[in-house]
Each structure stands twice: as structure tokens, then as C-alpha cells.
Amino acid sequence: MNMQALVALSGGATVAIIIGAAIVLLIIIVIAMYNKLVRLRQSCKESWSDIDTELQRRHDLIPNLIETVKGYATHEKSVLEEVTNLRNQAVADKDKGPAERAKVEDQLGKAAGGLVATFEAYPDLKANQNFLQLQTELGETETRIARARRFYNANVRDFSNGVQMFPSSIIAGMGGFKDGEFEFFKADDSAREAVKVDFGS
Amino acid sequence: MVGVVIGPFLVMAIWASQTNGNAHWPSAIDIVLGIPLGLLLGYAVGLGMQRQRLKMQRWANARGWTYARHGKSALHSKVSHAEELKHFSTYWKLGIKSSFMTRRVDGRGACIHLATHANEKRKNTKNSFNNDQPKCRTFLIFDGGTECGHVVIHPHHMTDAIDLPGGMQSIKFELNEFNKQWTVKGTDPKSAYDRISQKTIDYLMQHGTDYAIEFKGGLVVVSSSAANYRSFPTLMGYATGLTRVIADDLLPLFEFLEHEHATEASKDTRAENT
């Protein structure tokens, strides 16, 4: 084998190595992107299950709360009825999507908060240990729901960005990841409206 | 004692410099002259160190803290989860540590100290001489009161964008301005989201990027680039504020400086500075 043939062979080998390395690098990038999307999808599922657990805790607390305050309710029957109806509706909507559930759950959260505020005015209830315990538990549950909601929405946002943004959108298309696969657990629009203050005339 | 040993060699070195370096071992005259001189020097250095210790002791006591001469053992005896520090990425494990002060409130321990980095230097921008100072940092280590996954919050650097496989996951928040200024990484994004609420984001943004915060297990480390024990109250105040903005069930309030001590401290610091 002469010198020219050797140089030509080594040049060809170098090109082959460069192409091979580029392909390996590309494969690694594709795998990393795919794994990231899988991880984001899993995070969405896990964080939704956290919300579900906390909502379930609230559903379980409300009947106990109603049972405790029922004996004191002389003029607040409508408040109790409203909370009971919303709770029943929330339980019935358990298998629906986040966006639909968010509407009823937000109303239920507000109504339960209103119920506690209304019955706080009763001096006998203020001294009732059971009521105080339920009040604390409800408050803590609301805080945990708010945290779980924020984390879930962040995961959905990250997943959505991953599916829409280039170049991961190509991997998402091939891997069956769809934008809108997870809905945001959004607050009720009425809750976002600015409070109208009437200063009177 | 050190002075007695070093003294004769010191006299010999001075003598050697006068006689063009012909001296080899201390002669009788070197020993006779060197021992008293060494004693005197050793005494002066010891006295200076003792005065500095007493000064720091008084300073710490005035603020409800205890100056700890044997810092590392004090840190491990006061702070319950101090052994976790070896897993902390923002803590300078190899740094030279000094000015240890400790405190224990309601079963939770805290330790504050200065650390000088083993290798890195701080650029002196004030003049053109090449007299770069060693890089210093103040660390406040305390019992968080609740368990937390590993979460690191530090000012944003260019290299933070690279996510190494097997490393901590980068966590992004709703506010882009915050994501640009700060890097949050962790093994448990839920813990990070729970602790970094909108209130915490506002607090971090308001106080600038001179600080770093790290949570792991039951331990919290907050650090700043302050290089003097007189700036400890600033870091303590910052950490107290942090425990205020994070929900109580996740990080119970820790008053590092009691109110009366805080007032005294600010007066003392002003007086010392003037």
C-alpha cells in the first residue's frame, strides 16, 4: 500500500468517526428530550393526584363540619344547604377534568370558608373544641390545596412548553405527547375579577 | 511556648541576614537572646488573640449569642442535623472557618461563622496593586424544624443552564425576572415550590442576589458575601425574614436576633463602626 492510499484511507476514517460521533450525540439528545417529556408527564400525573388527595380531604371534612354546626344553625340553614349541595356536586364531578372540577371546587372552598366565618360569631361554637379542630383542619387543607394547585399548574406549564417548543416539539410529535393533554387547574374567573368598592355618595 | 521555640531561630535569621547567611544552627548567643525575645513575641500575639476573643464574646453576648472558641464542636453540639452539612453544595466544606457563634431557641440550634475559601481570591477593584484578598463568606446554619428535600437557591450564573445527568433538577417559577436572577435546583421540586411562594419570591427579589440558601433534611444554610463578624446581624435579619415569609408549617419562625438585642446590636455596630 503506497503513502497516498494510506492518507486517503485515514481521511475517510476521520470523516466516518466525525459522522458517527454526530449521530451518537444526536441520539443522546433525542433520548434526553424524550426522557424529559416522560418525566414532565409523570410530574403532572403525580401533582394532580396530590390535588385529588387534598380535595378528597376537604370533601371528608365538610360533613363533619356541618354535623358540628347543625345544632346551632337557626338562621343559617341556607348556608348549610349551599355547602352541602356544592360538596355533593364536587363528589359527583370527581371523574371530570381539572378545568371543570376547578369551578365547583373553588365555589366549595369559598362556601366552606364562608360557613366557618358565619359560625365563628356563635360564642358557644367558639368554645367547642370539635369546631375549632375542624376549623384548623379546613384552613390547613385549603393551604395545601393552594400549594398543590400551584405546583400542578407549574408542571402543566412546563409540559406544555416542552410539547410546543422546538426542537422538543418534534420528539413530542413522534412520542405521542400532546399539547392540552393536561388541563390547568384554574381559579374561577369570578375570583379574578377586581373587587368593586362602593364608597357611597 | 511557641515563642520560646521560634525565638532563637528568629534571632539567628536576623543575624544571618546581617552576616550574609553564614549561620547554620542557633549559637549560644542566639538562644540567650532568642528565648526572651520569643517569649515576648509569643505573649504579645497571645494577648492580641485573647483580646479579640473577648471582644467577640462580648459582641455575641450582647446579641443573645454565645461565642464558641472551639467552633466545629460547638456547631455539632448545638445544631441537631449538622452532620448533613457534608451534602450541602453552597457550604464551603474546605474553607478556613472562624468567629463561630451559636444560639439555641425552642429546641432549635443555630450557628454563624465566617469562612475563607481555600483557593479562590476576591478581585481588589479599589486600586491597581495586585493585592487580591482571599474570598470570604458568612454562613448561618440552623435547624429548620421540618424535613425538606434538597433545594438550592443561589444567584444565577451562566453555567447554570447546563443540566448534568444525575444532577439536581433545575426548577423554574412563574416570574421570568426571578428565573433570570436566581437559580433554583433540587431533587424535590414540590418542596421547592412549597417554600418558594410568591411571598418568598418577592422577598428574594427585594433583597438582591448577595445571598444563597440551601435546604436539606432538617437543616437550612443561608450565606452571604459579608467578610466580617460585625455584619452578622444583617445575615441574621435576612434569615429571620426568610423564616417569616415561608409558611410556618414548612419553616417555623426563627428570631435570630431578639428585638431588644437587634436594637442594641444596631447601636453597638454603629458605635464600633464610628
HADDOCK unambig.tbl for C-alpha pairs under 7 A between the chains (distance, minus, plus):
assign (segid A and resid 147 and name CA) (segid B and resid 194 and name CA) 6.07 0.50 0.50
assign (segid A and resid 151 and name CA) (segid B and resid 190 and name CA) 6.63 0.50 0.50
assign (segid A and resid 151 and name CA) (segid B and resid 193 and name CA) 6.28 0.50 0.50
